[in-house]
């Protein structure tokens, strides 16, 4: 499954650090022309819960966020560490 992700305040304020962290988690991530975006490929044998955990680990604890767009299902998810539901993935 392929996803497009737009990060705001990733860990270390670096999309390169985020890319390497996702690769260590078993995902394939590649940068695109936009400086804070990645194309992420999730293996078929990786569960949605493991995928969310890997994404969440790459956000700054207090103010990081990410918007993920699924190429196959066309669903959009938002995960923000601010507000009253920090770290939860919400479908938009």
N, C-alpha and C positions, 0 to 999 in steps of 0.2 A: 504494500500500500504506500502511496506517495502523498506527502503533505507539503504545503507551503507554510512556512512559519515566519512571522514578523515579531521580533523580540524588542522589548523596551526594558532597559536596565537588566541585561543579562549578567551573569556572575562575572566579576572582574571588569565590567563595562567593556568587554571585548567579545565580538562575534567569533573571533578565531578560537578563543578559549572555550566558548560554547560549542563550537563545531567539534573540537577535539574531545570534549567531555561526552558529547553524544556518540561519537565514534567508539569511545571506550565502553559505552553502555550497550553496544551491539547494533547501533543504528548507522546507516550511511547518511552522511550530511554533506551537502555541498553548498558553497556560497554562490549567490547570484549577484547581479550588478548592483542591486540596492544594498546599501551597506549594513543593514540590520536584518536581512532576510536570509533564510536557508531553505533548501529543498531537502526534506528528510524522508528517507525510505525506511519503512518499518518491515522487518522480516515477517513472513506469514506465521511463523511459530511463536512470535512475541505477542503476549496478551496486551489488551488495551490498558490494563492496570500498570503493567511494567513500562509501557510506553509513556503514560502520564507521569509516572514516577521519575523516569529519565529526563523528561522535559522540565518538570518541577525542580529538579536538582540543579538545573542550569540557570535559575532565576535568582536575583538578589532577594534575600529573605524578607526585607521590609517593603520594597517598592517595585520589584520586578514584575513584568507581565509579558504575556505572549498571546498572539492570535494565530490560530492554526486553521488552515483550510484543507479539507480532504478532497483530493482530486477525484476519487471514485464516488463517494457518497454526496459530495457537494455540501457537506455540513461544515459549519464554522464554529469553532470553540474559542472561548476566552478563558485564560487563567491569569488571575491577578493576585498578588500577595498583599494588596491594600484592601481596606474595607472590612466588612463584617464576615466575609467568607474567603479568607486568604487560602490560596493554594487549591481551590476547587475549580474544576473545569465546568464551565457553563456553556451550554449550546445556545447559539444566537439564532 
